[in-house]
Amino acid sequence: MSTAELKLDLISQIAGLTDKVKLRELMELLKFQTEESLYITSKEEKSLIAEARQEVAEGKVFTNEEVQKEIKEWLQQ
C-alpha cells in the first residue's frame, strides 16, 4: 500500500469515527508525533535509568534467547 493510499484510508477511518474520546486520543498522538520539543526526564525516570545501567554494569541481564525461552514457558502454562 502506498503512502497516498494509507493517507486516504486513514482519512476515511477518521471521518467515520463518532467517539469523541478516540478522536481526542488520535489528536494527542498526532500532536506528540509532530512536536519538536525536547523530552524532559523526571527524577524518577533518571533514577530508574541509573538503576538499569548499574544492573547492566553488574551483568544482571538476560540474553534474547533466555527471554524468548521464558516467554515460551509462560505461554505454555
C-alpha positions in Angstrom: 0.0 0.0 0.0 1.5 3.4 -1.0 1.7 6.4 1.3 -1.1 8.1 -0.6 -3.3 5.0 -0.2 -2.5 4.8 3.5 -3.4 8.5 4.0 -6.7 8.1 2.2 -7.5 5.0 4.3 -6.7 6.9 7.5 -8.8 9.9 6.5 -11.7 7.6 5.7 -11.5 5.8 9.0 -11.2 9.1 10.9 -14.1 10.6 9.1 -16.2 7.6 10.2 -15.4 8.0 13.9 -18.0 9.4 16.2 -16.4 8.6 19.5 -15.0 11.9 20.9 -12.6 10.1 23.2 -11.0 8.2 20.3 -10.8 11.4 18.3 -9.1 13.2 21.1 -6.6 10.3 21.6 -5.8 10.4 17.9 -5.3 14.2 18.1 -2.9 13.8 21.1 -1.0 11.1 19.2 -0.6 13.3 16.2 0.5 16.3 18.3 3.1 14.1 20.0 4.4 12.9 16.7 4.8 16.4 15.3 6.2 18.1 18.4 9.8 19.1 18.2 10.2 19.9 21.8 12.8 18.2 24.0 11.5 15.5 26.3 12.3 16.3 29.9 13.2 13.3 32.0 11.7 13.2 35.5 13.7 12.5 38.6 12.0 9.1 38.9 12.9 8.2 35.3 16.5 9.3 35.8 16.7 7.1 38.9 15.3 4.1 37.0 17.7 4.7 34.2 20.7 4.8 36.6 19.4 1.6 38.3 19.2 -0.2 34.9 22.7 1.0 33.9 24.1 -0.3 37.2 22.4 -3.7 36.6 23.9 -3.9 33.1 27.3 -3.0 34.5 27.0 -5.8 37.1 26.0 -8.3 34.3 22.4 -8.6 35.6 21.0 -9.0 32.1 19.3 -11.7 30.1 20.1 -12.7 26.5 17.4 -12.5 23.9 17.4 -16.3 23.8 16.8 -16.5 27.6 13.9 -14.1 27.3 12.4 -15.9 24.4 12.6 -19.2 26.3 10.9 -17.7 29.3 8.1 -16.3 27.2 7.5 -19.6 25.6 7.3 -21.2 29.1 4.8 -18.6 30.2 2.7 -19.1 27.2 2.6 -22.9 27.7 1.2 -22.7 31.2 
